[in-house]
Amino acid sequence: MSISLFGNRISGSIPDEISDISTLEELLLEYNLLEGHLPLSLEKLTNLRRLCLSANNFIGTIPESFHRLKNLKEFTIDGNDLSGKIPDWIENWTQLKRLYLQGTSMEGPIPSAISQLKNLSELLISDLSGPTPTTQFPQFGGYENVKKIIDLSFNRLTSEIPDTFEEKGKERTKLDNVSHQQLIDWRSA
């Protein structure tokens, strides 16, 4: 079962009653005017494969109870005003193929737990903020499948860009704002 209300300018919060639909596999609420905290009750949607909440007005953190959503293949929440760090428990989402966390106001650093997501093919994490925004370039040891998109722009990263980026032949790797990032690039060596 799927609920798709993409771009309908729906306002208010996500009703808790949605969590009673145990067969729900896709909840697509992008480009609306939804607001408030992400409902803790969404943890009950254990069959959920796609949770797309981009371009709304959500606030707060990604609830810890979301670690139970182990069947997720897509999680997009970019363009919301979230806080806190990207949770380490994200490694529990082992089926995840697409992760979009752009422009959320979340804090760095990018957790190394993301390298446990072996099925990831698209990764967009940009504009991290916080009291210690400068962070080491994330470890990407298991990213054989990340071929389409890697966007880590505007994260004020430091250290070397791993050789694995060049070796993997990514279709589109974006590391914008390098003038504000102190990276040693393999291409300039």
CYANA upper distance limits for C-alpha pairs under 8 A (distance plus 0.5 A):
  1 MET  CA     23 THR  CA      6.50
  1 MET  CA     24 LEU  CA      5.29
  1 MET  CA     25 GLU  CA      6.06
  1 MET  CA     26 GLU  CA      7.21
  2 SER  CA     24 LEU  CA      6.38
  2 SER  CA     25 GLU  CA      6.32
  2 SER  CA     26 GLU  CA      5.02
  2 SER  CA     27 LEU  CA      6.64
  2 SER  CA     28 LEU  CA      8.34
  3 ILE  CA     24 LEU  CA      8.19
  3 ILE  CA     26 GLU  CA      6.57
  3 ILE  CA     27 LEU  CA      5.58
  3 ILE  CA     28 LEU  CA      6.57
  3 ILE  CA     29 LEU  CA      8.49
  4 SER  CA     26 GLU  CA      8.06
  4 SER  CA     27 LEU  CA      6.72
  4 SER  CA     28 LEU  CA      5.10
  4 SER  CA     29 LEU  CA      6.72
  5 LEU  CA     28 LEU  CA      6.64
  5 LEU  CA     29 LEU  CA      5.71
  5 LEU  CA     30 GLU  CA      7.84
  6 PHE  CA     28 LEU  CA      6.76
  6 PHE  CA     29 LEU  CA      5.74
  6 PHE  CA     30 GLU  CA      5.57
  6 PHE  CA     31 TYR  CA      6.47
  6 PHE  CA     32 ASN  CA      7.50
  7 GLY  CA     29 LEU  CA      8.06
  7 GLY  CA     30 GLU  CA      6.75
  7 GLY  CA     31 TYR  CA      4.98
  7 GLY  CA     32 ASN  CA      5.75
  8 ASN  CA     31 TYR  CA      7.78
  8 ASN  CA     32 ASN  CA      6.32
  9 ARG  CA     31 TYR  CA      7.51
  9 ARG  CA     32 ASN  CA      4.76
  9 ARG  CA     33 LEU  CA      5.90
 10 ILE  CA     32 ASN  CA      5.71
 10 ILE  CA     33 LEU  CA      5.93
 10 ILE  CA     34 LEU  CA      6.81
 11 SER  CA     32 ASN  CA      7.25
 11 SER  CA     33 LEU  CA      5.02
 11 SER  CA     34 LEU  CA      5.16
 11 SER  CA     35 GLU  CA      7.58
 12 GLY  CA     33 LEU  CA      7.57
 12 GLY  CA     34 LEU  CA      5.58
 12 GLY  CA     35 GLU  CA      6.26
 12 GLY  CA     36 GLY  CA      8.26
 13 SER  CA     34 LEU  CA      5.85
 13 SER  CA     35 GLU  CA      5.76
 13 SER  CA     36 GLY  CA      6.45
 13 SER  CA     37 HIS  CA      8.42
 14 ILE  CA     18 ILE  CA      8.15
 14 ILE  CA     34 LEU  CA      7.58
 14 ILE  CA     35 GLU  CA      8.47
 14 ILE  CA     38 LEU  CA      8.13
 14 ILE  CA     39 PRO  CA      7.40
 15 PRO  CA     39 PRO  CA      8.44
 16 ASP  CA     20 ASP  CA      8.28
 16 ASP  CA     39 PRO  CA      7.29
 16 ASP  CA     41 SER  CA      6.49
 16 ASP  CA     42 LEU  CA      8.03
 17 GLU  CA     21 ILE  CA      8.19
 18 ILE  CA     42 LEU  CA      8.21
 19 SER  CA     41 SER  CA      6.38
 19 SER  CA     42 LEU  CA      5.90
 19 SER  CA     43 GLU  CA      8.25
 19 SER  CA     44 LYS  CA      6.38
 19 SER  CA     45 LEU  CA      6.43
 20 ASP  CA     44 LYS  CA      8.19
 20 ASP  CA     45 LEU  CA      8.46
 21 ILE  CA     45 LEU  CA      7.96
 22 SER  CA     44 LYS  CA      7.93
 22 SER  CA     45 LEU  CA      6.43
 22 SER  CA     46 THR  CA      8.08
 22 SER  CA     47 ASN  CA      7.65
 23 THR  CA     45 LEU  CA      8.23
 23 THR  CA     47 ASN  CA      6.89
 24 LEU  CA     45 LEU  CA      7.20
 24 LEU  CA     47 ASN  CA      6.84
 24 LEU  CA     48 LEU  CA      6.43
 25 GLU  CA     45 LEU  CA      8.33
 25 GLU  CA     47 ASN  CA      5.89
 25 GLU  CA     48 LEU  CA      4.46
 25 GLU  CA     49 ARG  CA      5.63
 25 GLU  CA     50 ARG  CA      6.99
 26 GLU  CA     48 LEU  CA      6.29
 26 GLU  CA     49 ARG  CA      6.38
 26 GLU  CA     50 ARG  CA      5.17
 26 GLU  CA     51 LEU  CA      6.69
 27 LEU  CA     48 LEU  CA      8.06
 27 LEU  CA     50 ARG  CA      6.65
 27 LEU  CA     51 LEU  CA      5.61
 27 LEU  CA     52 CYS  CA      6.84
 28 LEU  CA     50 ARG  CA      7.77
 28 LEU  CA     51 LEU  CA      6.60
 28 LEU  CA     52 CYS  CA      5.30
 28 LEU  CA     53 LEU  CA      7.02
 29 LEU  CA     52 CYS  CA      6.46
 29 LEU  CA     53 LEU  CA      5.66
 29 LEU  CA     54 SER  CA      7.97
 30 GLU  CA     52 CYS  CA      6.38
 30 GLU  CA     53 LEU  CA      5.18
 30 GLU  CA     54 SER  CA      5.24
 30 GLU  CA     55 ALA  CA      6.29
 30 GLU  CA     56 ASN  CA      7.24
 31 TYR  CA     53 LEU  CA      8.19
 31 TYR  CA     54 SER  CA      6.81
 31 TYR  CA     55 ALA  CA      5.20
 31 TYR  CA     56 ASN  CA      6.34
 32 ASN  CA     55 ALA  CA      7.19
 32 ASN  CA     56 ASN  CA      5.89
 33 LEU  CA     55 ALA  CA      8.46
 33 LEU  CA     56 ASN  CA      5.64
 33 LEU  CA     57 ASN  CA      6.69
 34 LEU  CA     56 ASN  CA      5.79
 34 LEU  CA     57 ASN  CA      6.18
 34 LEU  CA     58 PHE  CA      7.22
 35 GLU  CA     56 ASN  CA      7.07
 35 GLU  CA     57 ASN  CA      5.02
 35 GLU  CA     58 PHE  CA      5.05
 35 GLU  CA     59 ILE  CA      7.59
 36 GLY  CA     57 ASN  CA      7.51
 36 GLY  CA     58 PHE  CA      5.53
 36 GLY  CA     59 ILE  CA      6.09
 36 GLY  CA     60 GLY  CA      8.27
 37 HIS  CA     58 PHE  CA      6.20
 37 HIS  CA     59 ILE  CA      5.71
 37 HIS  CA     60 GLY  CA      6.05
 37 HIS  CA     61 THR  CA      8.08
 38 LEU  CA     58 PHE  CA      7.22
 38 LEU  CA     59 ILE  CA      7.97
 38 LEU  CA     60 GLY  CA      7.97
 38 LEU  CA     61 THR  CA      8.24
 38 LEU  CA     62 ILE  CA      7.42
 38 LEU  CA     63 PRO  CA      7.53
 39 PRO  CA     63 PRO  CA      8.41
 40 LEU  CA     63 PRO  CA      6.83
 40 LEU  CA     65 SER  CA      7.06
 40 LEU  CA     66 PHE  CA      8.09
 42 LEU  CA     66 PHE  CA      7.81
 43 GLU  CA     65 SER  CA      6.24
 43 GLU  CA     66 PHE  CA      5.73
 43 GLU  CA     67 HIS  CA      8.28
 43 GLU  CA     68 ARG  CA      6.52
 43 GLU  CA     69 LEU  CA      6.78
 44 LYS  CA     68 ARG  CA      8.47
 45 LEU  CA     69 LEU  CA      7.44
 46 THR  CA     68 ARG  CA      7.24
 46 THR  CA     69 LEU  CA      5.69
 46 THR  CA     70 LYS  CA      7.43
 46 THR  CA     71 ASN  CA      7.24
 47 ASN  CA     69 LEU  CA      8.03
 47 ASN  CA     71 ASN  CA      6.66
 47 ASN  CA     72 LEU  CA      8.49
 48 LEU  CA     69 LEU  CA      7.28
 48 LEU  CA     71 ASN  CA      6.61
 48 LEU  CA     72 LEU  CA      6.37
 49 ARG  CA     71 ASN  CA      5.90
 49 ARG  CA     72 LEU  CA      4.58
 49 ARG  CA     73 LYS  CA      5.63
 49 ARG  CA     74 GLU  CA      6.98
 50 ARG  CA     72 LEU  CA      6.28
 50 ARG  CA     73 LYS  CA      6.42
 50 ARG  CA     74 GLU  CA      5.23
 50 ARG  CA     75 PHE  CA      6.73
 51 LEU  CA     72 LEU  CA      7.84
 51 LEU  CA     74 GLU  CA      6.67
 51 LEU  CA     75 PHE  CA      5.58
 51 LEU  CA     76 THR  CA      7.10
 52 CYS  CA     74 GLU  CA      7.72
 52 CYS  CA     75 PHE  CA      6.20
 52 CYS  CA     76 THR  CA      5.23
 52 CYS  CA     77 ILE  CA      6.83
 53 LEU  CA     75 PHE  CA      8.40
 53 LEU  CA     76 THR  CA      6.35
 53 LEU  CA     77 ILE  CA      5.36
 53 LEU  CA     78 ASP  CA      8.11
 54 SER  CA     76 THR  CA      6.14
 54 SER  CA     77 ILE  CA      4.68
 54 SER  CA     78 ASP  CA      5.29
 54 SER  CA     79 GLY  CA      6.21
 54 SER  CA     80 ASN  CA      7.19
 55 ALA  CA     77 ILE  CA      7.77
 55 ALA  CA     78 ASP  CA      6.84
 55 ALA  CA     79 GLY  CA      5.12
 55 ALA  CA     80 ASN  CA      6.44
 56 ASN  CA     79 GLY  CA      7.24
 56 ASN  CA     80 ASN  CA      6.17
 57 ASN  CA     79 GLY  CA      8.38
 57 ASN  CA     80 ASN  CA      5.74
 57 ASN  CA     81 ASP  CA      6.91
 58 PHE  CA     80 ASN  CA      5.84
 58 PHE  CA     81 ASP  CA      6.41
 58 PHE  CA     82 LEU  CA      7.11
 59 ILE  CA     80 ASN  CA      7.33
 59 ILE  CA     81 ASP  CA      5.56
 59 ILE  CA     82 LEU  CA      5.20
 59 ILE  CA     83 SER  CA      7.52
 60 GLY  CA     81 ASP  CA      7.93
 60 GLY  CA     82 LEU  CA      5.49
 60 GLY  CA     83 SER  CA      5.81
 60 GLY  CA     84 GLY  CA      8.00
 61 THR  CA     82 LEU  CA      6.09
 61 THR  CA     83 SER  CA      5.68
 61 THR  CA     84 GLY  CA      6.10
 61 THR  CA     85 LYS  CA      8.28
 62 ILE  CA     66 PHE  CA      7.79
 62 ILE  CA     82 LEU  CA      8.13
 62 ILE  CA     86 ILE  CA      8.39
 62 ILE  CA     87 PRO  CA      8.19
 64 GLU  CA     87 PRO  CA      8.28
 64 GLU  CA     89 TRP  CA      8.38
 67 HIS  CA     89 TRP  CA      6.61
 67 HIS  CA     90 ILE  CA      7.11
 67 HIS  CA     92 ASN  CA      6.71
 67 HIS  CA     93 TRP  CA      7.70
 68 ARG  CA     92 ASN  CA      8.35
 69 LEU  CA     93 TRP  CA      7.49
 70 LYS  CA     92 ASN  CA      6.66
 70 LYS  CA     93 TRP  CA      5.39
 70 LYS  CA     94 THR  CA      7.37
 70 LYS  CA     95 GLN  CA      7.59
 71 ASN  CA     93 TRP  CA      7.35
 71 ASN  CA     94 THR  CA      8.35
 71 ASN  CA     95 GLN  CA      6.53
 71 ASN  CA     96 LEU  CA      8.21
 72 LEU  CA     93 TRP  CA      6.76
 72 LEU  CA     95 GLN  CA      6.57
 72 LEU  CA     96 LEU  CA      6.10
 73 LYS  CA     93 TRP  CA      8.29
 73 LYS  CA     95 GLN  CA      5.77
 73 LYS  CA     96 LEU  CA      4.36
 73 LYS  CA     97 LYS  CA      5.57
 73 LYS  CA     98 ARG  CA      6.92
 74 GLU  CA     96 LEU  CA      6.25
 74 GLU  CA     97 LYS  CA      6.40
 74 GLU  CA     98 ARG  CA      5.16
 74 GLU  CA     99 LEU  CA      6.63
 75 PHE  CA     96 LEU  CA      8.13
 75 PHE  CA     98 ARG  CA      6.78
 75 PHE  CA     99 LEU  CA      5.68
 75 PHE  CA    100 TYR  CA      6.99
 76 THR  CA     98 ARG  CA      8.01
 76 THR  CA     99 LEU  CA      6.31
 76 THR  CA    100 TYR  CA      5.07
 76 THR  CA    101 LEU  CA      6.99
 77 ILE  CA    100 TYR  CA      6.65
 77 ILE  CA    101 LEU  CA      6.21
 77 ILE  CA    102 GLN  CA      8.16
 77 ILE  CA    104 THR  CA      8.08
 78 ASP  CA    100 TYR  CA      6.27
 78 ASP  CA    101 LEU  CA      5.14
 78 ASP  CA    102 GLN  CA      5.05
 78 ASP  CA    103 GLY  CA      6.22
 78 ASP  CA    104 THR  CA      6.13
 79 GLY  CA    101 LEU  CA      8.40
 79 GLY  CA    102 GLN  CA      6.89
 79 GLY  CA    103 GLY  CA      5.64
 79 GLY  CA    104 THR  CA      5.96
 80 ASN  CA    103 GLY  CA      7.51
 80 ASN  CA    104 THR  CA      5.50
 80 ASN  CA    105 SER  CA      8.28
 81 ASP  CA    103 GLY  CA      8.34
 81 ASP  CA    104 THR  CA      5.56
 81 ASP  CA    105 SER  CA      6.24
 81 ASP  CA    106 MET  CA      8.33
 82 LEU  CA    104 THR  CA      5.72
 82 LEU  CA    105 SER  CA      6.17
 82 LEU  CA    106 MET  CA      6.15
 83 SER  CA    104 THR  CA      7.95
 83 SER  CA    105 SER  CA      6.45
 83 SER  CA    106 MET  CA      5.10
 83 SER  CA    107 GLU  CA      7.27
 84 GLY  CA    106 MET  CA      5.87
 84 GLY  CA    107 GLU  CA      6.11
 85 LYS  CA    106 MET  CA      6.13
 85 LYS  CA    107 GLU  CA      5.27
 85 LYS  CA    108 GLY  CA      6.66
 85 LYS  CA    109 PRO  CA      7.97
 86 ILE  CA     90 ILE  CA      8.28
 86 ILE  CA    106 MET  CA      7.45
 86 ILE  CA    107 GLU  CA      7.64
 86 ILE  CA    108 GLY  CA      7.88
 86 ILE  CA    109 PRO  CA      8.42
 86 ILE  CA    110 ILE  CA      7.26
 86 ILE  CA    111 PRO  CA      7.25
 87 PRO  CA    111 PRO  CA      7.88
 88 ASP  CA    111 PRO  CA      6.65
 88 ASP  CA    112 SER  CA      8.27
 88 ASP  CA    113 ALA  CA      6.01
 88 ASP  CA    114 ILE  CA      8.14
 89 TRP  CA    113 ALA  CA      7.88
 90 ILE  CA    113 ALA  CA      7.36
 90 ILE  CA    114 ILE  CA      7.24
 91 GLU  CA    113 ALA  CA      5.87
 91 GLU  CA    114 ILE  CA      6.40
 91 GLU  CA    115 SER  CA      8.31
 91 GLU  CA    116 GLN  CA      6.05
 91 GLU  CA    117 LEU  CA      6.55
 93 TRP  CA    117 LEU  CA      7.54
 94 THR  CA    116 GLN  CA      7.79
 94 THR  CA    117 LEU  CA      5.78
 94 THR  CA    118 LYS  CA      7.38
 94 THR  CA    119 ASN  CA      7.43
 95 GLN  CA    117 LEU  CA      7.89
 95 GLN  CA    119 ASN  CA      6.54
 95 GLN  CA    120 LEU  CA      8.36
 96 LEU  CA    117 LEU  CA      7.14
 96 LEU  CA    119 ASN  CA      6.50
 96 LEU  CA    120 LEU  CA      6.20
 97 LYS  CA    119 ASN  CA      5.82
 97 LYS  CA    120 LEU  CA      4.43
 97 LYS  CA    121 SER  CA      5.65
 97 LYS  CA    122 GLU  CA      6.88
 98 ARG  CA    120 LEU  CA      6.48
 98 ARG  CA    121 SER  CA      6.61
 98 ARG  CA    122 GLU  CA      5.27
 98 ARG  CA    123 LEU  CA      6.68
 99 LEU  CA    120 LEU  CA      8.13
 99 LEU  CA    122 GLU  CA      6.77
 99 LEU  CA    123 LEU  CA      5.60
 99 LEU  CA    124 LEU  CA      6.78
100 TYR  CA    122 GLU  CA      8.34
100 TYR  CA    123 LEU  CA      6.58
100 TYR  CA    124 LEU  CA      5.22
100 TYR  CA    125 ILE  CA      6.75
101 LEU  CA    124 LEU  CA      6.35
101 LEU  CA    125 ILE  CA      5.26
101 LEU  CA    126 SER  CA      7.29
102 GLN  CA    124 LEU  CA      6.49
102 GLN  CA    125 ILE  CA      5.40
102 GLN  CA    126 SER  CA      5.14
102 GLN  CA    127 ASP  CA      6.94
103 GLY  CA    125 ILE  CA      8.36
103 GLY  CA    126 SER  CA      6.48
103 GLY  CA    127 ASP  CA      5.78
103 GLY  CA    128 LEU  CA      7.85
104 THR  CA    127 ASP  CA      7.79
104 THR  CA    128 LEU  CA      7.95
105 SER  CA    127 ASP  CA      7.21
105 SER  CA    128 LEU  CA      6.34
105 SER  CA    129 SER  CA      6.37
106 MET  CA    127 ASP  CA      8.46
106 MET  CA    128 LEU  CA      5.94
106 MET  CA    129 SER  CA      6.53
106 MET  CA    130 GLY  CA      7.71
107 GLU  CA    128 LEU  CA      5.60
107 GLU  CA    129 SER  CA      5.12
107 GLU  CA    130 GLY  CA      5.04
107 GLU  CA    131 PRO  CA      8.29
107 GLU  CA    133 PRO  CA      7.47
108 GLY  CA    128 LEU  CA      5.94
108 GLY  CA    129 SER  CA      6.59
108 GLY  CA    130 GLY  CA      6.86
108 GLY  CA    132 THR  CA      7.48
108 GLY  CA    133 PRO  CA      6.03
108 GLY  CA    134 THR  CA      8.09
108 GLY  CA    135 THR  CA      7.42
108 GLY  CA    155 ASN  CA      8.16
109 PRO  CA    128 LEU  CA      8.24
109 PRO  CA    132 THR  CA      8.32
109 PRO  CA    133 PRO  CA      7.31
109 PRO  CA    134 THR  CA      7.96
109 PRO  CA    135 THR  CA      5.92
109 PRO  CA    136 GLN  CA      8.11
110 ILE  CA    114 ILE  CA      8.33
110 ILE  CA    135 THR  CA      8.15
110 ILE  CA    138 PRO  CA      6.66
111 PRO  CA    138 PRO  CA      7.62
112 SER  CA    116 GLN  CA      8.43
112 SER  CA    138 PRO  CA      6.64
112 SER  CA    139 GLN  CA      6.31
112 SER  CA    140 PHE  CA      8.31
113 ALA  CA    117 LEU  CA      8.31
114 ILE  CA    140 PHE  CA      8.38
115 SER  CA    139 GLN  CA      6.96
115 SER  CA    140 PHE  CA      5.66
115 SER  CA    141 GLY  CA      6.66
115 SER  CA    142 GLY  CA      6.17
115 SER  CA    143 TYR  CA      7.26
116 GLN  CA    142 GLY  CA      7.15
117 LEU  CA    142 GLY  CA      7.99
117 LEU  CA    143 TYR  CA      8.22
118 LYS  CA    142 GLY  CA      6.30
118 LYS  CA    143 TYR  CA      6.58
118 LYS  CA    144 GLU  CA      7.90
118 LYS  CA    145 ASN  CA      7.47
119 ASN  CA    143 TYR  CA      8.48
119 ASN  CA    145 ASN  CA      6.69
119 ASN  CA    146 VAL  CA      8.39
120 LEU  CA    143 TYR  CA      7.66
120 LEU  CA    145 ASN  CA      6.55
120 LEU  CA    146 VAL  CA      6.16
121 SER  CA    145 ASN  CA      5.73
121 SER  CA    146 VAL  CA      4.47
121 SER  CA    147 LYS  CA      6.39
121 SER  CA    148 LYS  CA      6.59
121 SER  CA    149 ILE  CA      7.63
122 GLU  CA    146 VAL  CA      6.39
122 GLU  CA    147 LYS  CA      7.80
122 GLU  CA    148 LYS  CA      6.30
122 GLU  CA    149 ILE  CA      5.36
122 GLU  CA    150 ILE  CA      6.78
123 LEU  CA    146 VAL  CA      7.88
123 LEU  CA    149 ILE  CA      6.45
123 LEU  CA    150 ILE  CA      5.44
123 LEU  CA    151 ASP  CA      6.93
124 LEU  CA    149 ILE  CA      7.67
124 LEU  CA    150 ILE  CA      6.22
124 LEU  CA    151 ASP  CA      5.11
124 LEU  CA    152 LEU  CA      6.81
125 ILE  CA    151 ASP  CA      6.54
125 ILE  CA    152 LEU  CA      5.73
125 ILE  CA    153 SER  CA      7.92
126 SER  CA    151 ASP  CA      7.15
126 SER  CA    152 LEU  CA      5.54
126 SER  CA    153 SER  CA      5.51
126 SER  CA    154 PHE  CA      6.14
126 SER  CA    155 ASN  CA      6.34
127 ASP  CA    153 SER  CA      7.15
127 ASP  CA    154 PHE  CA      5.28
127 ASP  CA    155 ASN  CA      5.76
128 LEU  CA    133 PRO  CA      7.27
128 LEU  CA    154 PHE  CA      7.60
128 LEU  CA    155 ASN  CA      5.70
129 SER  CA    133 PRO  CA      5.75
129 SER  CA    155 ASN  CA      7.85
133 PRO  CA    155 ASN  CA      7.44
133 PRO  CA    156 ARG  CA      6.85
134 THR  CA    155 ASN  CA      7.71
134 THR  CA    156 ARG  CA      5.55
134 THR  CA    157 LEU  CA      6.03
134 THR  CA    158 THR  CA      7.18
135 THR  CA    155 ASN  CA      8.34
135 THR  CA    156 ARG  CA      7.27
135 THR  CA    157 LEU  CA      5.53
135 THR  CA    158 THR  CA      6.39
136 GLN  CA    157 LEU  CA      6.17
136 GLN  CA    158 THR  CA      5.49
136 GLN  CA    159 SER  CA      6.22
137 PHE  CA    157 LEU  CA      6.13
137 PHE  CA    158 THR  CA      6.39
137 PHE  CA    159 SER  CA      6.44
137 PHE  CA    160 GLU  CA      7.29
137 PHE  CA    161 ILE  CA      7.16
140 PHE  CA    164 THR  CA      8.48
144 GLU  CA    168 LYS  CA      7.46
146 VAL  CA    150 ILE  CA      7.75
146 VAL  CA    170 LYS  CA      7.74
147 LYS  CA    168 LYS  CA      7.68
147 LYS  CA    169 GLY  CA      7.52
147 LYS  CA    170 LYS  CA      5.00
147 LYS  CA    171 GLU  CA      6.31
147 LYS  CA    172 ARG  CA      8.05
148 LYS  CA    170 LYS  CA      6.52
148 LYS  CA    171 GLU  CA      5.53
148 LYS  CA    172 ARG  CA      6.33
148 LYS  CA    173 THR  CA      8.44
149 ILE  CA    170 LYS  CA      7.57
149 ILE  CA    171 GLU  CA      7.14
149 ILE  CA    172 ARG  CA      5.50
149 ILE  CA    173 THR  CA      6.27
149 ILE  CA    174 LYS  CA      8.20
150 ILE  CA    170 LYS  CA      8.43
150 ILE  CA    172 ARG  CA      7.08
150 ILE  CA    173 THR  CA      5.32
150 ILE  CA    174 LYS  CA      6.52
151 ASP  CA    173 THR  CA      6.54
151 ASP  CA    174 LYS  CA      5.08
151 ASP  CA    175 LEU  CA      6.61
152 LEU  CA    174 LYS  CA      6.84
152 LEU  CA    175 LEU  CA      5.86
152 LEU  CA    176 ASP  CA      7.96
153 SER  CA    174 LYS  CA      6.89
153 SER  CA    175 LEU  CA      5.15
153 SER  CA    176 ASP  CA      5.04
153 SER  CA    177 ASN  CA      6.65
153 SER  CA    178 VAL  CA      8.45
154 PHE  CA    175 LEU  CA      8.20
154 PHE  CA    176 ASP  CA      6.87
154 PHE  CA    177 ASN  CA      6.03
154 PHE  CA    178 VAL  CA      8.40
154 PHE  CA    180 HIS  CA      8.31
154 PHE  CA    181 GLN  CA      8.29
155 ASN  CA    181 GLN  CA      8.05
156 ARG  CA    178 VAL  CA      8.46
156 ARG  CA    180 HIS  CA      6.64
156 ARG  CA    181 GLN  CA      5.12
156 ARG  CA    182 GLN  CA      7.90
157 LEU  CA    181 GLN  CA      5.71
157 LEU  CA    182 GLN  CA      6.98
157 LEU  CA    183 LEU  CA      7.22
158 THR  CA    181 GLN  CA      6.60
158 THR  CA    182 GLN  CA      5.35
158 THR  CA    183 LEU  CA      5.59
158 THR  CA    184 ILE  CA      8.49
159 SER  CA    182 GLN  CA      7.29
159 SER  CA    183 LEU  CA      5.77
159 SER  CA    184 ILE  CA      6.76
160 GLU  CA    183 LEU  CA      6.06
160 GLU  CA    184 ILE  CA      5.19
160 GLU  CA    185 ASP  CA      6.96
160 GLU  CA    186 TRP  CA      8.34
161 ILE  CA    165 PHE  CA      7.95
161 ILE  CA    183 LEU  CA      7.10
161 ILE  CA    184 ILE  CA      6.70
161 ILE  CA    185 ASP  CA      6.13
161 ILE  CA    186 TRP  CA      7.03
162 PRO  CA    166 GLU  CA      8.50
162 PRO  CA    186 TRP  CA      8.14
163 ASP  CA    167 GLU  CA      6.89
163 ASP  CA    186 TRP  CA      7.20
164 THR  CA    168 LYS  CA      6.38
165 PHE  CA    169 GLY  CA      7.39
165 PHE  CA    170 LYS  CA      7.53
166 GLU  CA    170 LYS  CA      8.08
166 GLU  CA    186 TRP  CA      8.30
177 ASN  CA    181 GLN  CA      7.00
178 VAL  CA    182 GLN  CA      7.35
178 VAL  CA    183 LEU  CA      7.51
184 ILE  CA    188 SER  CA      8.34
185 ASP  CA    189 ALA  CA      7.31
